[in-house]
């Protein structure tokens, strides 16, 4: 078979559709029992990032596939279950289900002497099998392994209550009457804290580092739509930053006004947290901000400012680590911890290995994923060619240097992209 696609979420389905349109033979493998990736509703007892209050932070027009828009009946920001149904319907519309093998876990991807790839997988019954492919597309995303802090606070082991990662969280009503500390300030943290604040006896948000919290709309325009209008995209980056800083100050003031730490970096220099709710819940007393946890003494949580809280539940919303245990060592994450891919897609030292969806834009990822998928399909078909390995490495080096200058060297920074410039790059390819 020509191509193996790993993952049947938003990126994998886009890749499968692009390959099918060009008549490229493929199979798509996913270890879940249904398509949809992180939007699929986890089954009973199954871990999954799809908590019930989860909604899109990007508008439906830009999050839906170009050839299969989301229904008019969907709200501007569809909820988790709506997106899951939509992705399943897209797969059916695109004629993909017969090419998707569910409940199939990929164990290894190995390049052979003749340039082909051997993919070893295990089905639901536990039986392994190996197949050869001309090319492999990894579309399994970057929310792979739940991450906890490298160093837990002193006394952590004495905590008598329940400790969860956001991947284990389902619904605030499950914790009615509990005293909860939510750790983090990313998208999951503010969503979960807001959700809990309507059910828990007390909800505390513990924040180690300040981030820019942005509303989903500015001046009545959704942020991801604003990111592509000419009057904004034609501004130099410095002017864009100044514009957003002034707009945020007008819309919500300073983070310290809410008891949150001020960010230690300019806006647009880190992944922002989008929320229309968390600052309101803080102002209404539903969520109480606290700094980082300093120590734990039984059920007593002490914070770095000396304040304390009694708690019987801690929810760590500390993100995920990228992990590709089935791939060759050092791919796609290089020795310095950065993702090293030409145009964020091609592994230059592993011919025939591509990645779709391993990017993090300020806005919807769907248009980028579709553009990546079309390019990969052309490469798989032989209708497009790649430059030399040296040229690809130079592009990667230049890109990572620019990214480090803007975002720093934090884990995950190397997959940040700006929507409009990146789309132009892919269209050129």
LINSULUR-V105981 format. One record per residue. RES is the residue in one small letter. PHI is phi in whole degrees, -180 to 180 (* if undefined). PSI is psi in whole degrees, -180 to 180 (999 if undefined). D_CENTER is the distance of its C-alpha to the mean C-alpha in Angstrom with 2 decimals. Layout:
((RES:PHI:PSI:D_CENTER) (RES:PHI:PSI:D_CENTER))
//
This chain:
((x:*:152:29.93) (x:-75:-51:28.29) (x:-134:140:24.50) (x:-111:122:22.26) (x:-103:126:18.74) (x:-104:112:16.54) (x:113:134:14.09) (x:-124:38:14.87) (x:-91:-157:11.72) (x:-57:-43:11.22) (x:-73:-43:11.36) (x:-65:-39:14.11) (x:-68:-38:16.10) (x:-63:-41:16.13) (x:-65:-45:17.39) (x:-60:-41:19.90) (x:-64:-44:21.17) (x:-64:-41:21.72) (x:-65:-44:23.55) (x:-62:-39:25.60) (x:-63:-32:26.63) (x:-97:7:28.06) (x:73:24:29.73) (x:-87:130:27.95) (x:-72:132:28.38) (x:-155:166:25.27) (x:-135:145:23.95) (x:-116:128:20.42) (x:-113:137:19.78) (x:-148:137:17.49) (x:-79:-11:18.29) (x:-81:164:17.60) (x:-83:-1:20.59) (x:-155:164:19.15) (x:-75:165:16.81) (x:125:-15:13.67) (x:59:-133:10.97) (x:-69:-12:8.90) (x:-90:-13:11.19) (x:-67:136:14.26) (x:-71:119:16.39) (x:-62:146:17.03) (x:-77:175:20.74) (x:-58:128:23.16) (x:77:4:22.58) (x:-100:134:19.31) (x:-72:146:16.27) (x:-179:147:13.09) (x:-78:1:10.35) (x:-88:69:12.08) (x:-65:156:14.55) (x:-65:-29:17.22) (x:-84:0:16.80) (x:-66:128:13.21) (x:-127:162:13.49) (x:-64:145:11.73) (x:-98:-2:11.56) (x:-119:151:12.54) (x:-72:154:15.95) (x:-63:-34:16.88) (x:-61:-37:18.87) (x:-93:-15:16.11) (x:-91:-27:13.50) (x:-74:157:16.21) (x:-69:148:17.48) (x:-61:-39:20.41) (x:-87:-5:22.94) (x:-147:77:22.02) (x:-63:156:21.27) (x:-66:150:20.21) (x:-60:149:23.48) (x:-61:-27:25.46) (x:-72:-16:25.74) (x:-72:147:22.07) (x:-70:174:21.60) (x:-59:-39:19.95) (x:-119:90:16.77) (x:-62:154:16.86) (x:-86:170:16.23) (x:-50:-50:14.29) (x:-66:-33:17.43) (x:-63:-44:18.13) (x:-66:-39:14.97) (x:-61:-45:15.75) (x:-65:-42:19.29) (x:-60:-44:18.46) (x:-66:-37:16.51) (x:-65:-42:19.43) (x:-67:-36:21.91) (x:-62:-45:20.40) (x:-59:-42:20.78) (x:-68:-43:24.35) (x:-62:-39:25.14) (x:-82:-4:24.09) (x:71:32:26.19) (x:-91:-31:23.47) (x:-50:-37:24.08) (x:-67:-16:27.09) (x:-103:5:25.12) (x:-105:127:22.39) (x:-105:107:23.33) (x:-87:170:21.63) (x:53:35:22.04) (x:-125:114:22.07) (x:-98:129:20.46) (x:-81:126:20.49) (x:-98:-39:22.48) (x:-158:151:23.14) (x:-131:113:23.06) (x:-127:131:26.20) (x:-85:131:27.81) (x:-91:170:31.53) (x:-60:-30:34.52) (x:-90:6:34.84) (x:93:-8:31.32) (x:-80:171:30.04) (x:-120:129:27.18) (x:-99:120:27.87) (x:-107:119:25.09) (x:-104:128:26.06) (x:-133:169:24.55) (x:-132:129:25.67) (x:-86:-177:26.25) (x:-59:-32:26.44) (x:-80:-5:29.94) (x:92:3:28.98) (x:-83:126:30.83) (x:-83:154:29.44) (x:-149:152:29.96) (x:-125:136:29.65) (x:-136:152:29.50) (x:-103:142:29.75) (x:-135:153:27.79) (x:-72:-37:28.36) (x:-146:157:24.69) (x:-131:136:21.30) (x:-118:121:17.91) (x:-95:116:14.86) (x:-130:40:12.10) (x:-94:3:10.60) (x:79:-175:7.03) (x:-120:2:6.07) (x:-91:74:5.66) (x:-98:-62:9.37) (x:-115:124:11.83) (x:-56:133:12.11) (x:-108:131:13.33) (x:-110:160:16.51) (x:-55:144:18.51) (x:-62:-34:20.59) (x:-124:119:23.67) (x:-84:153:24.32) (x:-65:150:26.92) (x:-55:138:30.58) (x:84:3:31.78) (x:-53:-40:28.40) (x:-70:-14:30.19) (x:-86:-7:32.70) (x:-66:122:30.35) (x:-86:-11:31.86) (x:-88:-159:29.15) (x:-99:139:25.88) (x:-122:124:22.77) (x:-123:158:19.39) (x:-100:157:15.75) (x:-55:-26:13.45) (x:-67:-19:12.80) (x:-94:-7:16.56) (x:-85:137:16.81) (x:-120:-54:17.97) (x:-154:142:20.26) (x:-61:-31:22.14) (x:-64:-19:25.44) (x:-67:-16:25.14) (x:-125:30:25.89) (x:-58:134:28.61) (x:79:0:31.04) (x:-88:162:29.09) (x:-106:117:28.62) (x:-122:139:24.98) (x:-113:120:23.30) (x:-101:128:19.56) (x:-107:122:18.26) (x:130:171:15.60) (x:-142:16:14.87) (x:-81:-171:11.15) (x:-59:-46:9.94) (x:-65:-41:10.67) (x:-61:-48:13.84) (x:-72:-34:15.33) (x:-63:-50:14.72) (x:-69:-41:16.27) (x:-62:-43:19.00) (x:-63:-43:19.96) (x:-65:-46:20.14) (x:-63:-33:22.16) (x:-63:-15:24.46) (x:-92:-4:26.07) (x:-130:-39:27.03) (x:-72:156:27.29) (x:-67:-35:30.53) (x:-154:137:28.75) (x:-124:120:25.18) (x:-114:136:24.59) (x:-110:110:21.50) (x:-93:121:21.76) (x:-124:120:20.29) (x:-85:-42:20.85) (x:-133:135:19.62) (x:-70:142:19.69) (x:-129:160:16.88) (x:-81:118:17.47) (x:-96:123:17.03) (x:-119:140:17.29) (x:-69:160:18.53) (x:-71:-17:16.96) (x:-136:146:20.20) (x:-127:132:22.72) (x:55:34:26.27) (x:78:5:25.42) (x:-114:125:22.95) (x:-55:140:19.24) (x:-59:-40:17.33) (x:-72:-24:15.59) (x:-78:-38:19.12) (x:-62:-33:20.67) (x:-67:-8:18.52) (x:-125:1:20.43) (x:-75:143:23.91) (x:-57:-40:26.56) (x:-63:-22:27.93) (x:-94:-45:24.67) (x:-68:-25:23.54) (x:-81:-10:27.12) (x:-72:144:27.14) (x:-60:155:26.93) (x:-57:-40:23.85) (x:-60:-38:26.08) (x:-71:-37:27.27) (x:-59:-46:23.84) (x:-62:-45:23.00) (x:-62:-42:26.38) (x:-60:-47:26.04) (x:-67:-40:22.76) (x:-60:-45:24.25) (x:-67:-40:27.37) (x:-65:-41:25.68) (x:-67:-40:23.63) (x:-62:-39:26.83) (x:-69:-40:28.64) (x:-76:-36:26.12) (x:-143:3:25.54) (x:74:-152:27.55) (x:-95:154:26.57) (x:-63:-35:24.15) (x:-65:-21:27.24) (x:-64:-20:28.85) (x:-106:7:26.63) (x:82:14:27.22) (x:-102:151:23.90) (x:-68:144:23.98) (x:-70:141:23.98) (x:-60:145:21.19) (x:-95:18:22.56) (x:-147:154:21.05) (x:-68:159:21.52) (x:-62:149:19.25) (x:70:15:16.91) (x:-113:14:17.00) (x:-163:161:13.82) (x:-62:121:10.60) (x:-81:158:12.49) (x:-100:120:12.28) (x:-96:126:13.24) (x:-163:131:15.77) (x:-94:0:19.18) (x:-117:-40:20.19) (x:-62:-42:19.86) (x:-66:-35:22.51) (x:-66:-41:24.79) (x:-67:-34:24.53) (x:-67:-47:25.48) (x:-64:-30:28.34) (x:-89:2:29.55) (x:84:4:29.66) (x:-75:-30:27.22) (x:-125:132:24.92) (x:-109:118:26.57) (x:-75:144:24.84) (x:-141:157:25.83) (x:-75:-165:25.14) (x:-65:155:23.95) (x:-74:129:25.65) (x:-93:-43:28.70) (x:-159:165:30.21) (x:-128:131:30.61) (x:-130:92:34.09) (x:63:-125:34.02) (x:-90:5:32.51) (x:-96:121:32.99) (x:-102:123:30.00) (x:-106:134:31.14) (x:-105:166:29.06) (x:-67:-14:29.68) (x:-93:6:31.75) (x:92:-12:34.10) (x:-74:159:33.12) (x:-133:157:32.73) (x:-144:139:31.33) (x:-84:134:32.28) (x:-144:151:29.37) (x:-126:9:29.09) (x:-153:133:25.30) (x:-122:128:22.53) (x:-114:114:18.86) (x:-88:112:16.63) (x:-107:64:13.27) (x:-109:24:12.69) (x:80:-163:9.17) (x:-134:157:8.69) (x:-106:141:10.40) (x:-72:133:10.01) (x:-148:132:13.05) (x:-132:70:15.00) (x:-65:-16:18.29) (x:-89:-6:19.77) (x:-98:164:19.82) (x:-57:146:22.57) (x:-57:139:22.49) (x:81:13:21.05) (x:-135:127:18.86) (x:-91:-2:16.48) (x:-88:118:16.31) (x:-79:-177:19.73) (x:-64:-23:22.16) (x:-92:5:20.99) (x:87:8:17.42) (x:-102:147:16.08) (x:-74:124:14.62) (x:-114:90:17.82) (x:-134:136:17.59) (x:-68:126:19.97) (x:54:26:18.41) (x:65:21:15.00) (x:-131:-45:16.19) (x:-102:131:19.43) (x:-86:105:20.37) (x:-64:-29:23.77) (x:-93:5:25.47) (x:-135:76:24.52) (x:-54:132:25.98) (x:92:4:24.55) (x:-113:121:21.08) (x:-127:159:18.23) (x:-128:134:14.42) (x:-125:129:12.65) (x:91:5:9.07) (x:-90:55:8.62) (x:-139:158:8.28) (x:-134:97:6.81) (x:-90:166:9.51) (x:-88:85:11.24) (x:137:-167:11.31) (x:-67:141:10.65) (x:-91:-12:9.24) (x:-62:-45:11.94) (x:-63:-36:14.86) (x:-68:-43:13.47) (x:-63:-42:12.66) (x:-66:-40:16.15) (x:-66:-43:17.78) (x:-60:-44:16.45) (x:-63:-41:17.65) (x:-64:-40:21.00) (x:-66:-45:21.55) (x:-62:-40:20.81) (x:-63:-40:23.17) (x:-67:-38:25.81) (x:-64:-43:25.51) (x:-64:-35:25.87) (x:-80:-20:28.85) (x:92:8:30.40) (x:-83:-14:30.47) (x:-130:150:28.52) (x:-123:155:29.19) (x:-101:153:27.47) (x:-72:-179:29.22) (x:-66:162:30.59) (x:-59:-40:28.62) (x:-62:-43:30.00) (x:-63:-42:28.84) (x:-65:-41:25.28) (x:-65:-38:25.35) (x:-65:-41:26.75) (x:-63:-43:24.01) (x:-61:-45:21.35) (x:-61:-45:23.46) (x:-65:-41:23.93) (x:-64:-47:20.29) (x:-66:-34:19.35) (x:-63:-44:22.40) (x:-65:-41:21.39) (x:-66:-43:17.85) (x:-62:-36:19.45) (x:-66:-28:21.98) (x:-97:-43:19.60) (x:-108:-10:16.70) (x:82:-170:18.60) (x:-106:21:17.90) (x:-63:150:15.33) (x:-58:132:13.02) (x:95:-17:9.95) (x:-62:-31:12.16) (x:-69:-7:13.25) (x:-107:7:10.31) (x:-71:138:10.85) (x:-141:154:12.81) (x:-96:131:15.05) (x:-57:-60:15.11) (x:-63:-50:18.89) (x:-62:-38:19.91) (x:-68:-39:17.39) (x:-61:-39:18.55) (x:-62:-42:22.06) (x:-59:-46:21.52) (x:-68:-37:20.37) (x:-66:-36:23.27) (x:-62:-40:25.63) (x:-65:999:24.67))
//
